[in-house]
């Protein structure tokens, strides 16, 4: 058993430099490889996260601008509709005014035509009265002229 323990001690003694080398390699890799690598990964993450934040902010600004444009467009459309309504109202009032004027002119023409017709009726009546008197006179002369002969 002593030989086994002595052999084990020799193996452990030979393993100490390897063990120390592994520990040294561990610290060396942490200091010169993993630490800069981790730092580089963090910088890359910050850069990508920063770009993502900038993109989100840009999207928010774009959405705000779009909302402003839509509001301005709605206001402009409202103004156009109000202007169209005002013009339509003015046109309608103008048409009503023109219609009233045309009715007045038509009524005046109709009144003048009625007056002219009444005059013509009076003239015709006077002419008929004269003609009837003349005709009555001719009839009377004709009847009296036959009876006297």
C-alpha positions as CSV (number, residue, x, y, z in Angstrom):
1,X,0.0,0.0,0.0
2,X,2.9,2.2,0.6
3,X,3.9,1.8,-3.0
4,X,0.5,2.9,-4.1
5,X,0.6,6.0,-1.8
6,X,4.0,6.8,-3.0
7,X,2.9,6.4,-6.7
8,X,-0.1,8.6,-5.9
9,X,2.2,11.3,-4.3
10,X,4.4,11.2,-7.4
11,X,1.4,11.6,-9.7
12,X,0.1,14.6,-7.6
13,X,3.6,16.1,-7.6
14,X,3.7,15.9,-11.4
15,X,0.1,17.3,-11.6
16,X,0.9,20.4,-9.6
17,X,2.6,22.3,-12.5
18,X,-0.3,21.4,-14.8
19,X,-2.8,22.5,-12.1
20,X,-0.9,25.8,-11.7
21,X,-0.8,26.2,-15.5
22,X,-4.5,25.7,-15.8
23,X,-5.2,28.3,-13.0
24,X,-2.8,30.7,-14.7
25,X,-4.4,30.1,-18.0
26,X,-7.8,30.7,-16.4
27,X,-6.8,34.1,-15.1
28,X,-4.9,35.0,-18.3
29,X,-7.9,34.2,-20.5
30,X,-10.3,36.1,-18.2
31,X,-8.1,39.2,-18.3
32,X,-7.0,39.2,-21.9
33,X,-9.8,37.4,-23.8
34,X,-13.1,37.1,-21.9
35,X,-13.0,40.6,-20.4
36,X,-12.4,42.5,-23.7
37,X,-14.8,40.1,-25.5
38,X,-17.5,40.8,-22.9
39,X,-16.7,44.6,-23.2
40,X,-17.0,44.4,-27.0
41,X,-20.3,42.5,-26.7
42,X,-21.7,45.1,-24.3
43,X,-20.6,47.9,-26.6
44,X,-22.3,46.2,-29.5
45,X,-25.4,45.7,-27.5
46,X,-25.4,49.3,-26.4
47,X,-24.9,50.4,-30.0
48,X,-27.7,48.2,-31.3
49,X,-30.0,49.2,-28.4
50,X,-29.2,52.8,-29.0
51,X,-30.0,52.5,-32.6
52,X,-33.3,50.8,-31.7
53,X,-34.1,53.6,-29.3
54,X,-33.3,56.2,-32.0
55,X,-35.5,54.3,-34.4
56,X,-38.3,54.2,-31.8
57,X,-38.0,57.9,-31.2
58,X,-37.9,58.6,-34.9
59,X,-41.1,56.5,-35.3
60,X,-42.8,58.5,-32.6
61,X,-41.7,61.8,-34.2
62,X,-43.0,60.5,-37.5
63,X,-46.3,59.5,-36.0
64,X,-46.6,62.9,-34.4
65,X,-45.9,64.6,-37.7
66,X,-48.4,62.4,-39.4
67,X,-51.0,63.3,-36.8
68,X,-50.2,67.0,-37.3
69,X,-50.5,66.7,-41.1
70,X,-53.8,64.8,-40.7
71,X,-55.1,67.5,-38.4
72,X,-54.0,70.2,-40.8
73,X,-55.6,68.3,-43.7
74,X,-58.9,68.0,-41.8
75,X,-58.8,71.8,-41.0
76,X,-58.1,72.6,-44.7
77,X,-60.9,70.3,-45.8
78,X,-63.2,72.0,-43.3
79,X,-62.3,75.4,-44.6
80,X,-62.8,74.2,-48.2
81,X,-66.2,72.8,-47.2
82,X,-67.1,76.0,-45.4
83,X,-66.1,78.1,-48.5
84,X,-68.1,75.8,-50.8
85,X,-71.1,76.1,-48.5
86,X,-70.8,79.9,-48.4
87,X,-70.5,80.0,-52.2
88,X,-73.4,77.7,-52.5
89,X,-75.5,79.8,-50.2
90,X,-74.5,83.0,-52.1
91,X,-75.4,81.3,-55.4
92,X,-78.7,80.2,-54.0
93,X,-79.5,83.7,-52.7
94,X,-78.5,85.1,-56.1
95,X,-80.8,82.7,-57.8
96,X,-83.7,83.5,-55.5
97,X,-83.1,87.2,-56.1
98,X,-83.0,86.7,-59.8
99,X,-86.2,84.6,-59.6
100,X,-87.9,87.4,-57.6
101,X,-86.8,90.0,-60.2
102,X,-88.0,87.8,-63.1
103,X,-91.4,87.3,-61.3
104,X,-91.7,91.0,-60.8
105,X,-90.9,91.6,-64.5
106,X,-93.3,88.9,-65.5
107,X,-96.0,90.3,-63.3
108,X,-95.4,93.8,-64.7
109,X,-95.6,92.4,-68.3
110,X,-98.7,90.5,-67.4
111,X,-100.3,93.6,-65.9
112,X,-99.3,95.7,-69.0
113,X,-100.7,93.0,-71.2
114,X,-104.0,93.0,-69.2
115,X,-104.1,96.7,-69.4
116,X,-103.5,96.6,-73.2
117,X,-106.1,93.9,-73.5
118,X,-108.6,95.9,-71.5
119,X,-107.9,98.9,-73.8
120,X,-108.4,96.7,-76.8
121,X,-111.6,95.4,-75.3
122,X,-112.8,99.0,-74.7
123,X,-111.8,100.0,-78.3
124,X,-113.5,96.9,-79.6
125,X,-116.6,97.6,-77.6
126,X,-116.6,101.3,-78.7
127,X,-116.2,100.0,-82.3
128,X,-119.0,97.5,-81.9
129,X,-121.2,100.2,-80.4
130,X,-120.5,102.5,-83.3
131,X,-120.9,99.8,-85.8
132,X,-124.1,98.6,-84.1
133,X,-125.5,102.1,-84.2
134,X,-124.4,102.4,-87.8
135,X,-125.9,99.1,-88.6
136,X,-129.1,100.0,-86.7
137,X,-129.3,103.2,-88.7
138,X,-128.8,101.4,-92.0
139,X,-131.4,98.8,-91.0
140,X,-133.8,101.6,-90.0
141,X,-133.1,103.5,-93.3
142,X,-133.5,100.3,-95.2
143,X,-136.8,99.5,-93.5
144,X,-138.0,103.1,-93.7
145,X,-136.7,103.4,-97.2
146,X,-138.8,100.4,-98.4
147,X,-141.9,101.5,-96.6
148,X,-141.7,105.0,-98.1
149,X,-141.3,103.8,-101.5
